[in-house]
Amino acid sequence: MKFNILTIFPDLIYHYSQSSILGRGQKAEAINIQAHDWRQFSTDKHGRVDDKPYGGGPGMILQVEPIYLCLENLGLVKNGKKIKQPKTKIIIMDPDGKKFDQKMAQKFSKLENLIIICGRYEGFDERVYKFVDEKISVGDYVLAGGELAALTITEATARLIPGVLGNVDSLKDETHNEGSVEYPQYTRPDNFQGLKVPTVLLSGDHKNIEKWRKSATK
Ligand SMILES: C[S@@+](CC[C@H](N)C(=O)[O-])C[C@H]1O[C@@H](n2cnc3c(N)ncnc32)[C@H](O)[C@@H]1O
């Protein structure tokens, strides 16, 4: 699956996505994450992509044209219209969007191409929304930019794609998976300053362990 992330801070995406699970998933060719700097599509000689809001008000607004041109370069829009592509979705990071959750991650993981547009400053010229499928929020708070939100969505989605996690069993019984909540887990030592691991987990009796885990979900 491809994640195409549109941002004016591509390094933020690049550095995070080279490490750990996302880095491993890319090495295994299960996923591919590309950051696209839409500043390259600025029509301004100084490379600006923002301007003052019409009608006045605080801060700067991201212009529609550079984002449109970046989407056009990816073959996703033409002549002022979205081009429908199979198994492709364009989402825009917005604190006012639909709240991201595990179910949404599961849906996204079935796509071939997820395009994520990250905002900055006071947000987007309203006309940008004409070219996207959905506004998504990662929570009821306001971040300085969409990059952390985009990486949250990318990571939660990517780890559901076969070949990304070293051990697919990690996804079983996981918190939020079909409404379940993961059971408490322990590792060595079995006694840390008097805090002991439940004896059933040391028993080797897998039936009993399973029973205990079901009853002990957090
Ligand atoms: C400072 S915010 C803009 C806030 C905007 N003025 C408002 O009141 O809704 C800049 C960008 O960060 C991203 N962002 C901020 N909070 C977010 C959230 N909770 N979920 C997703 N994206 C968020 C969006 O892309 C947004 O355009």
The ligand as an SDF file (V2000), in Angstrom:
LIG
                    3D

 27 29  0  0  0  0  0  0  0  0999 V2000
   -3.1010   25.3370   13.6380 C   0  0  0  0  0  0  0  0  0  0  0  0
   -4.0520   24.1630   12.7480 S   0  0  0  0  0  0  0  0  0  0  0  0
   -5.3400   25.1470   12.0410 C   0  0  0  0  0  0  0  0  0  0  0  0
   -6.5160   25.2770   12.9140 C   0  0  0  0  0  0  0  0  0  0  0  0
   -7.6630   26.0490   12.2840 C   0  0  0  0  0  0  0  0  0  0  0  0
   -7.3970   27.4530   12.3020 N   0  0  0  0  0  0  0  0  0  0  0  0
   -8.9440   25.7560   13.0620 C   0  0  0  0  0  0  0  0  0  0  0  0
   -9.3150   26.5430   13.9080 O   0  0  0  0  0  0  0  0  0  0  0  0
   -9.5290   24.6920   12.7950 O   0  0  0  0  0  0  0  0  0  0  0  0
   -3.0600   23.8020   11.3500 C   0  0  0  0  0  0  0  0  0  0  0  0
   -3.2690   22.4430   10.7290 C   0  0  0  0  0  0  0  0  0  0  0  0
   -2.9170   21.4220   11.6390 O   0  0  0  0  0  0  0  0  0  0  0  0
   -3.6690   20.2470   11.3580 C   0  0  0  0  0  0  0  0  0  0  0  0
   -4.3630   19.8390   12.5860 N   0  0  0  0  0  0  0  0  0  0  0  0
   -4.4320   20.5330   13.7530 C   0  0  0  0  0  0  0  0  0  0  0  0
   -5.1160   19.8560   14.6760 N   0  0  0  0  0  0  0  0  0  0  0  0
   -5.4890   18.6820   14.1110 C   0  0  0  0  0  0  0  0  0  0  0  0
   -6.2380   17.5600   14.5630 C   0  0  0  0  0  0  0  0  0  0  0  0
   -6.7390   17.5130   15.7910 N   0  0  0  0  0  0  0  0  0  0  0  0
   -6.4380   16.5420   13.7090 N   0  0  0  0  0  0  0  0  0  0  0  0
   -5.9450   16.5730   12.4480 C   0  0  0  0  0  0  0  0  0  0  0  0
   -5.2250   17.6270   11.9640 N   0  0  0  0  0  0  0  0  0  0  0  0
   -5.0080   18.6580   12.7830 C   0  0  0  0  0  0  0  0  0  0  0  0
   -4.6350   20.5920   10.2330 C   0  0  0  0  0  0  0  0  0  0  0  0
   -4.0960   20.1250    9.0150 O   0  0  0  0  0  0  0  0  0  0  0  0
   -4.6780   22.1070   10.2860 C   0  0  0  0  0  0  0  0  0  0  0  0
   -4.9710   22.6800    9.0380 O   0  0  0  0  0  0  0  0  0  0  0  0
  1  2  1  0
  2  3  1  0
  2 10  1  0
  3  4  1  0
  4  5  1  0
  5  6  1  0
  5  7  1  0
  7  8  2  0
  7  9  1  0
 10 11  1  0
 11 12  1  0
 11 26  1  0
 12 13  1  0
 13 14  1  0
 13 24  1  0
 14 15  1  0
 14 23  1  0
 15 16  2  0
 16 17  1  0
 17 18  1  0
 17 23  2  0
 18 19  1  0
 18 20  2  0
 20 21  1  0
 21 22  2  0
 22 23  1  0
 24 25  1  0
 24 26  1  0
 26 27  1  0
M  CHG  2   2   1   9  -1
M  END
$$$$
